[in-house]
């Protein structure tokens, strides 16, 4: 275990053999950059990724439905960059002491004694047992820790996404803006990442005729192109310039955490963060952003509980303070992430409509009103605050 910036001993259990290289990019809005600034790593990323200055929504025939500039919204600057996932992981890992991350550490079992002050035991598949005062499950949407706590797996929302990161080798000519193309039951989009890389996606309704799983990247590429035949050439160009290993295909899922129905997230020194706590669809691009918020707020809550610790104090008193801190964290995060989960689902459902008449109303009335800078950036006004001062 190691001591990090706030003086709390921490150990990161990573189930893979090294930092993961799969995945495309994450669109990071101002709320995420505030968290990265708090962590002291934001400037290591800013210079490598394009600052997105606007957004445009089009119909499949190229007609512009609505467009805006970020500067249309007061109170800026409104920072938005698509950051490669592996670059973000690398920068976060480099900020930690070298022995903070334990690789090849897949969790097999969790044991929590009945008495609150006893340490939680985390058993790994290699039979190593780690004892800890606090266990934070941030192991993704299908979290082992979340499952142990009684959380159900995220449920499909009826849409399938194909994603990729195109590599143009030399500089591309895309404007620094988010592009979305909205059809009937199908939508696509692209976001410039660097001077030669562009993130793109194609999302379509999951019908009985849609295969549940495709693993061959050539077939995934074929499928993506088949859904956007006759669409603007820029999205097709991105797909054709994507290395096969960059293609991914998955069903969009989420989970709604409802008080008195969903099992409690914080229990006796165990809690959840990120996708393990609040899996949401990517329609608002807030999944990664809220995960970064979690890290700051959870750290602050724990430090408040640990700061008054006295060596001679009864361990049960500290255990109760930690439990209270985690419950406060859960309550505070639920108020924000539940709203975003529902909002993202509703927005995605609006974009997934496939009725000609309803889509005509959506594209000519609803979207021109709803798709504006104040709405797109509305979720990113949140400020997670700073890290607490180091513990004594």
C-alpha positions in Angstrom: 0.0 0.0 0.0 1.0 3.6 -0.6 0.3 7.1 0.7 -1.2 9.3 -2.0 -1.6 13.1 -2.1 -4.1 13.4 0.8 -2.2 11.0 3.1 -4.6 8.0 2.7 -3.1 4.6 2.1 -4.5 3.1 -1.1 -4.1 0.1 -3.3 -5.6 -0.2 -6.8 -6.5 -3.7 -7.9 -6.4 -4.0 -11.7 -7.6 -7.3 -13.1 -5.7 -7.0 -16.4 -2.0 -7.6 -16.8 -1.2 -3.9 -17.5 -2.8 -0.6 -18.3 -5.6 -1.3 -20.7 -5.1 -0.2 -24.3 -8.5 -1.1 -25.7 -11.3 1.4 -26.0 -11.7 4.6 -28.0 -12.0 8.0 -26.3 -14.0 9.8 -23.7 -15.7 13.1 -24.3 -14.6 15.2 -21.3 -16.8 18.2 -20.5 -15.9 21.1 -18.1 -17.0 19.1 -15.0 -14.4 16.4 -15.9 -11.7 19.0 -16.4 -12.3 20.5 -13.0 -11.8 17.1 -11.5 -8.7 16.5 -13.5 -7.4 19.9 -12.4 -8.1 18.9 -8.8 -6.1 15.8 -9.4 -3.2 17.8 -10.9 -3.1 16.0 -14.2 -5.3 18.1 -16.5 -2.4 20.0 -18.1 -0.7 16.8 -19.1 -3.7 16.0 -21.4 -4.8 19.4 -22.7 -2.0 19.9 -25.1 -2.5 16.6 -26.8 -6.2 16.8 -27.6 -8.3 19.1 -29.7 -10.4 21.7 -28.0 -13.9 21.3 -29.4 -15.5 24.7 -30.0 -19.0 23.8 -31.3 -21.6 21.2 -32.4 -23.7 20.5 -35.4 -26.7 18.2 -35.9 -27.7 17.1 -39.4 -30.2 14.9 -41.2 -28.9 12.0 -43.3 -29.3 14.1 -46.5 -26.8 16.6 -45.0 -29.4 19.3 -44.1 -28.4 21.1 -41.0 -31.0 20.7 -38.2 -29.2 22.9 -35.7 -25.7 24.1 -34.9 -24.0 26.2 -32.2 -20.7 27.5 -30.9 -19.7 26.9 -27.3 -19.1 30.6 -27.1 -22.8 31.1 -27.5 -23.1 30.2 -23.9 -22.1 32.8 -21.3 -19.8 32.0 -18.4 -17.1 30.3 -20.4 -14.7 29.0 -21.4 -16.6 25.7 -21.9 -13.8 23.2 -22.3 -14.7 20.0 -24.2 -12.1 17.5 -25.5 -12.3 13.9 -26.6 -9.4 12.2 -24.8 -8.1 8.8 -25.8 -8.9 6.3 -23.0 -5.4 4.9 -22.8 -3.9 8.3 -22.5 -6.2 9.2 -19.6 -5.3 5.9 -17.8 -1.6 6.5 -18.4 -1.6 10.0 -16.9 -3.7 8.9 -13.9 -1.4 6.0 -13.3 1.8 8.1 -13.6 0.5 10.4 -10.8 0.5 7.4 -8.4 3.5 5.9 -6.6 4.9 3.0 -8.6 3.7 0.3 -6.4 0.1 1.6 -5.9 -1.4 -0.5 -8.7 -1.5 -4.3 -8.4 -2.1 -5.9 -11.8 -3.5 -9.4 -12.5 -5.8 -8.9 -9.5 -9.2 -10.2 -10.4 -11.5 -10.2 -7.4 -12.9 -13.7 -6.6 -14.7 -13.1 -3.3 -15.5 -10.5 -0.7 -16.0 -11.2 3.0 -17.3 -8.7 5.5 -17.5 -9.8 9.1 -20.7 -8.9 11.0 -19.0 -6.4 13.3 -18.5 -3.1 11.6 -15.0 -2.4 12.9 -13.5 -5.6 11.3 -11.6 -5.2 8.1 -13.1 -6.3 4.8 -11.4 -9.2 3.2 -10.9 -9.2 -0.6 -9.9 -12.6 -2.0 -8.3 -12.6 -5.5 -8.3 -15.4 -8.0 -4.7 -16.1 -7.2 -5.8 -16.8 -3.6 -4.2 -13.6 -2.3 -6.3 -12.0 0.5 -6.2 -8.3 1.1 -7.7 -6.7 4.2 -8.9 -3.1 4.0 -10.9 -0.5 6.0 -12.6 0.8 2.9 -13.4 -1.1 -0.3 -14.4 1.0 -3.4 -15.8 -1.0 -6.2 -15.0 0.9 -9.4 -14.7 -2.2 -11.6 -17.1 -1.2 -14.4 -20.7 -1.7 -15.2 -20.6 -5.4 -14.5 -18.9 -4.9 -11.2 -18.1 -7.8 -8.9 -18.4 -5.6 -5.9 -21.8 -4.2 -7.1 -23.0 -7.8 -7.6 -21.8 -8.7 -4.1 -23.8 -5.7 -2.8 -27.0 -7.0 -4.5 -27.0 -4.7 -7.5 -28.5 -6.1 -10.6 -26.6 -6.0 -13.9 -27.3 -3.0 -16.1 -30.2 -3.7 -18.5 -30.2 -3.1 -22.3 -32.1 0.0 -23.4 -32.9 -1.4 -26.9 -30.0 0.2 -28.8 -26.7 -1.2 -30.2 -23.6 1.0 -30.7 -20.6 0.5 -32.9 -17.6 2.7 -32.1 -14.2 3.3 -33.4 -11.2 5.6 -33.5 -10.1 6.4 -37.1 -6.5 7.1 -37.9 -5.9 9.3 -40.9 -2.1 8.9 -40.7 -1.7 12.6 -41.8 -3.8 15.6 -40.7 -7.5 15.3 -41.2 -9.7 18.3 -42.3 -12.5 18.1 -39.7 -13.6 21.2 -37.9 -13.2 21.2 -34.1 -16.8 20.4 -33.4 -19.1 17.5 -32.5 -21.0 16.2 -35.6 -24.2 14.2 -35.2 -26.4 12.8 -38.0 -29.9 11.8 -37.0 -32.0 9.3 -39.0 -35.0 7.1 -38.3 -33.9 4.5 -35.7 -30.2 5.2 -36.6 -27.8 7.9 -35.7 -24.1 8.5 -36.1 -21.6 11.0 -34.9 -17.9 12.0 -34.9 -15.6 14.0 -32.7 -12.1 15.1 -33.7 -9.6 13.8 -31.0 -6.2 14.8 -32.4 -4.9 16.2 -35.7 -5.0 12.7 -37.2 -7.6 10.8 -35.1 -11.4 11.0 -35.0 -13.8 9.2 -32.7 -17.0 8.1 -34.3 -20.1 6.0 -33.5 -23.1 4.5 -35.2 -26.1 3.7 -32.9 -29.1 1.7 -34.1 -32.2 0.2 -32.6 -31.8 -3.4 -31.4 -34.5 -5.3 -33.3 -35.0 -9.1 -33.6 -33.2 -9.0 -36.9 -30.1 -7.5 -35.3 -27.5 -10.1 -34.3 -26.9 -10.1 -30.5 -23.1 -10.4 -30.9 -20.6 -10.0 -33.7 -16.9 -10.5 -32.9 -15.3 -10.3 -36.4 -14.2 -6.7 -36.9 -14.6 -6.9 -40.6 -18.3 -7.8 -40.2 -18.7 -5.0 -37.6 -17.3 -2.6 -40.1 -19.6 -3.9 -42.7 -22.6 -3.6 -40.5 -21.7 0.0 -39.5 -21.4 1.1 -43.1 -24.7 -0.7 -44.1 -26.6 1.5 -41.7 -25.3 4.8 -43.1 -25.5 4.1 -46.9 -26.0 7.4 -48.7 -25.2 9.5 -45.5 -22.7 12.3 -45.5 -19.2 11.2 -46.6 -17.4 12.4 -43.5 -18.8 9.7 -41.2 -18.2 7.0 -43.9 -14.6 8.3 -44.3 -14.0 7.9 -40.6 -15.2 4.3 -40.6 -13.1 3.4 -43.6 -10.0 4.9 -42.0 -10.4 2.9 -38.8 -7.9 0.1 -37.9 -9.8 -3.2 -37.5 -8.6 -3.6 -33.9 -10.3 -0.3 -33.0 -13.8 -1.5 -33.8 -16.1 -2.3 -30.9 -19.8 -3.3 -30.7 -22.0 -3.4 -27.7 -25.6 -3.0 -26.5 -26.2 0.2 -24.6 -27.2 -0.4 -21.0 -28.1 1.5 -17.9 -29.3 0.9 -14.3 -31.6 3.2 -12.4 -30.8 3.4 -8.7 -34.2 4.0 -6.9 -34.3 4.7 -3.2 -36.0 2.0 -1.1 -35.8 -0.3 -4.1 -32.2 -0.5 -5.1 -29.9 -2.1 -2.4 -27.9 0.4 -0.4 -24.6 1.3 -2.1 -22.6 2.2 1.0 -22.5 -0.6 3.5 -20.0 -1.0 6.4 -16.9 0.4 4.7 -17.9 -0.7 1.1 -19.1 1.6 -1.6 -19.1 2.0 -5.4 -17.9 4.6 -7.9 -18.0 5.2 -11.6 -19.8 2.8 -13.9 -20.1 0.3 -11.0 -22.3 2.8 -9.2 -24.2 4.6 -11.9 -24.0 2.9 -15.4 -25.6 5.2 -17.9 -26.0 5.4 -21.6 -23.5 7.6 -23.5 -26.0 10.1 -24.9 -25.0 12.9 -22.6 -21.3 11.9 -22.6 -21.4 12.1 -18.8 -20.4 8.6 -17.7 -16.6 9.2 -17.6 -17.1 12.8 -16.4 -19.2 11.8 -13.3 -16.7 9.0 -12.5 -14.0 11.6 -12.2 -16.3 13.7 -10.0 -16.8 10.6 -7.8 -13.1 10.3 -7.1 -12.8 13.8 -5.7 -16.0 13.8 -3.6 -15.4 10.3 -2.2 -11.8 11.3 -1.2 -13.1 14.4 0.5 -15.8 12.5 2.5 -13.3 9.8 3.6 -10.7 12.4 4.7 -13.4 14.2 6.8 -14.0 10.9 8.6 -10.3 10.0 9.0 -9.1 13.5 10.0 -10.4 13.3 13.5 -9.1 9.8 14.1 -7.2 9.3 17.4 -4.9 6.4 18.0 -6.5 5.5 21.3 -10.0 5.7 19.9 -12.3 2.7 19.9 -12.1 1.1 16.3 -15.9 0.9 16.3 -16.1 4.7 16.5 -13.9 5.1 13.4 -15.9 2.4 11.6 -19.1 4.3 12.2 -17.6 7.6 11.0 -16.4 5.8 7.8 -19.8 4.3 7.3 -21.5 7.6 7.8 -19.1 9.3 5.3 -19.9 6.7 2.7 -23.6 7.1 3.2 -23.3 10.8 2.7 -21.2 10.3 -0.4 -23.8 7.9 -1.8 -26.7 10.3 -1.1 -24.9 13.2 -2.6 -23.9 11.3 -5.8 -27.3 9.7 -6.2 -29.0 13.1 -6.4 -26.8 14.0 -9.4 -26.2 10.7 -11.2 -29.8 9.4 -11.1 -31.0 12.5 -12.8 -28.3 12.2 -15.5 -29.0 8.5 -16.0 -32.7 9.2 -16.7 -32.0 12.3 -18.8 -29.5 10.4 -20.9 -32.0 7.6 -21.4 -34.8 10.0 -22.5 -32.5 11.9 -24.9 -31.3 8.7 -26.4 -34.9 7.5 -26.8 -35.8 10.7 -28.6 -32.9 10.2 -31.0 -33.9 6.6 -31.6 -37.4 7.3 -32.9 -38.2 5.6 -36.2 -41.6 6.8 -37.1 -41.5 9.1 -40.2 -44.2 11.4 -38.9 -42.7 11.7 -35.4 -39.2 12.1 -36.7 -40.4 15.0 -38.9 -41.7 16.7 -35.8 -38.5 15.9 -33.8 -36.1 17.2 -36.5 -38.1 20.3 -37.3 -39.5 21.4 -34.0 -38.1 19.5 -30.9 -34.4 19.3 -31.8 -34.0 22.9 -33.0 -35.3 23.9 -29.6 -33.5 21.4 -27.5 -30.1 21.2 -29.2 -28.4 24.3 -28.0 -25.3 25.1 -26.0 -27.1 25.7 -22.7 -28.7 22.3 -22.8 -25.6 20.3 -24.0 -23.4 22.0 -21.4 -26.1 22.1 -18.7 -24.9 18.9 -17.0 -21.3 20.1 -16.9 -21.8 23.1 -14.7 -21.2 20.9 -11.7 -18.0 21.6 -9.7 -16.7 18.7 -7.6 -14.4 21.1 -5.7 -10.8 20.5 -4.6 -9.0 17.7 -2.9 -8.8 18.1 0.9 -5.5 19.1 2.5 -3.3 16.1 3.5 -4.1 14.3 6.7 -1.7 14.8 9.5 
